[in-house]
Amino acid sequence: MIKNRIIMLTWILAMFMVVACGFSFGDTGLSDEAKLQTAVAATVSAIQPSPIIPTQAVQPTQAQPTTAPANTQTVPPTATPLPCNQALFISETIPDDTEINVGADFDKSWRLKNTGTCTWNTNYKIVFAEGDKMGGPSSQNLTQAVAPGEQRDIVLDLKAPNTAGTYKGYWKVVDDKGVSFINNIWVEIKAKAILAPLPVGKPDLIISEFSINPATPNADENTHVKVRAKNQGSVDSGGFKMQWYGLDTFADPSCYWNITGGVVAGGSVLMECDFVFASWYPINKTTIAIIDTNNSVDESNEGNNTATISPFGVNP
C-alpha cells in the first residue's frame, strides 16, 4: 500500500517537472513518453530509503581476577629508653592560695618519685629560680639519695612576708652537674594581716596522744602513727609545726605536719601518717614527737612540747 502511494506521488512530481520545464527534455532522441518514464525512474530512485546495516553488539570484557597480597609480618615498635633524670610529681603541702599569717614560718614540701635511671645523690639540689623567695635558701642539697623508683619529700623552710598579699616563688631541681630537670614547682600563699591584737593570756601546746601501730613495727612494713596536738592555754595558738621522728637519732623527721590554722584555746587536732622503716633496730631505742618545732608560738610553758615512747625498736 505504501509502495503504491510512493509511485503515484513520484508520477505527480515528474509530471509537474515536465510542465514546469515546458515539456522540454532536450534533444535526446527519445519520445516524450520515454523521456517521462526516465524522469519518473530517476525520481523514484532518488527518494528510495537507504538500506539499514545492522550494528554488531559489543561483547562485554571479562574481569580479570585480582591476586591477594601476601601476608606481611608486623615489626614491633622499638622501646624508647628512659632518661637519666626524670621525676613524677606525687603530692605537695601548702596548696596554692593557702592563707598564712604575715611573718609566720611554714614548710613547703613536694613529694617526687624518681622515674629515671640515675640515682639522685646528695649533690642534687633544689634551687630558687624566680619570684618571691619568702626567706628560702638560694639552693639546698638533698639530704638523702633517691634511687630509681623511690619517692622522697623535698622540704623548704619558708616565712610569710610581713606585708599582706599574694606571693609566689618558683623553684627547680638540678643534678650534680647543675643541669635542671624539674622546673615547674612553686609555692603560692596569701599572707594574711593580723587585724586584732592578741588577747591577754597565752596558748600552751602539748601532745596529748601519741601512738604507733603496731607498737613494735616490722621492717619494710607499714607503720601507722597518731599524734594529737592540744592547746591547754587560754588563747588560740596560731599556726605551728609538728614532727615525728621514727627514732630520736634520725636526722630528718619521719612525718611532719603544718597546722597553719592553729588550735583554739581548749581545742585539739589529731594528725596521722604512715611510715615504713627500711631497717630493723634493737628494742632499746626511743621514738619522739615534737610540737611547735620552730618555737613560733609564744607559750605559757615552753617545756612540755615533746612526747616519747621508750623502749622502742623495729623487728627484722
C-alpha positions, 0 to 999 in steps of 0.5 A: 500500500505504501509502495503504491502511494510512493509511485503515484506521488513520484508520477505527480512530481515528474509530471509537474517537472515536465510542465514546469520545464515546458515539456522540454527534455532536450534533444535526446532522441527519445519520445516524450513518453520515454523521456517521462518514464526516465524522469519518473525512474530517476525520481523514484530512485532518488527518494528510495530509503537507504538500506539499514546495516545492522550494528554488531553488539559489543561483547562485554570484557571479562574481569580479570581476577585480582591476586591477594597480597601476601601476608606481611609480618608486623615489626614491633615498635622499638622501646624508647629508653628512659632518661637519666633524670626524670621525676613524677610529681606525687603530692605537695603541702601548702596548696596554692592560695593557702592563707598564712599569717604575715611573718609566720614560718611554714614548710613547703614540701613536694613529694617526687618519685624518681622515674629515671635511671640515675640515682639522685645523690646528695649533690642534687639540689633544689634551687630558687629560680624566680619570684618571691623567695619568702626567706628560702635558701638560694639552693639546698642539697638533698639530704638523702639519695633517691634511687630509681623508683623511690619517692622522697619529700623535698622540704623548704623552710619558708616565712610569710612576708610581713606585708599582706598579699599574694606571693609566689616563688618558683623553684627547680631541681638540678643534678650534680652537674647543675643541669635542671630537670624539674622546673615547674614547682612553686609555692603560692600563699596569701599572707594574711594581716593580723587585724586584732591584737592578741588577747591577754593570756597565752596558748600552751601546746602539748601532745596529748596522744601519741601512738604507733601501730603496731607498737613494735613495727616490722621492717619494710612494713607499714607503720601507722602513727597518731599524734594529737596536738592540744592547746591547754592555754587560754588563747588560740595558738596560731599556726605551728609545726609538728614532727615525728621522728621514727627514732630520736637519732634520725636526722630528718623527721619521719612525718611532719605536719603544718597546722597553719590554722592553729588550735583554739584555746581548749581545742585539739587536732589529731594528725596521722601518717604512715611510715615504713622503716627500711631497717630493723633496730634493737628494742632499746631505742626511743621514738619522739614527737615534737610540737611547735618545732620552730618555737613560733608560738609564744607559750605559757610553758615552753617545756612540755612540747615533746612526747616519747615512747621508750623502749622502742625498736623495729623487728627484722 
